[in-house]
């Protein structure tokens, strides 16, 4: 019984660690895509400033 509890405790902690790692990975990916989108937006704005728009 005690062994089972230890195993359960280890399993829960291990899964929590995996969840935290994956969530941080997801956060990093969203942060990267967000920064890329911002940079792309900034570049497109700069390009619009350089090239006069036909309108």
N, C-alpha and C positions, 0 to 999 in steps of 0.2 A: 504493500500500500504506500509506504513512504517512497519507495523507488518510483512508483507511478506518479506521485506528486512532484518529485524532482524532475522527472521526465517532462511532465506537463509544464512545469515552470520554465524549464529550458526551452521547450518548444514555443511557448508564448513570447519569451524574451527574444528568441531568435527571430520569430516572425515580426516582432515589433522593430527590431533592428533592420530587417529587410525592408519593411514598410518605410521606415525613416530614410533609409538610403535611397529607395526608389522615389520617394517624394522629393528629396533634395535633388535627385537627378532630373525629375520633371521640372522642378523650379529652375534649375540651371538651364534646361532646354528652353523653357518659356522666356527666361531672361535673355538668352542668346537671340532667340527669334525676335523678341521685342526690340533689342538694341539694333539688330540688323534692319528691322522695319523702320526704326527711327532714322538710322543712317541713310537708308534708301530714300525715305521721305525728304530728308535734308538735302540729299544730292539732287533729287528731282526739283526741289524748290530752287536750288542754286542754278540748275540747268535752265529753268524757266526765267530766272533773272538774267542769265547770260544771253540766252536766245530770245529775242523779242517774239512774243506770241502773235499770231496773225489776227487775233481779236483785239 
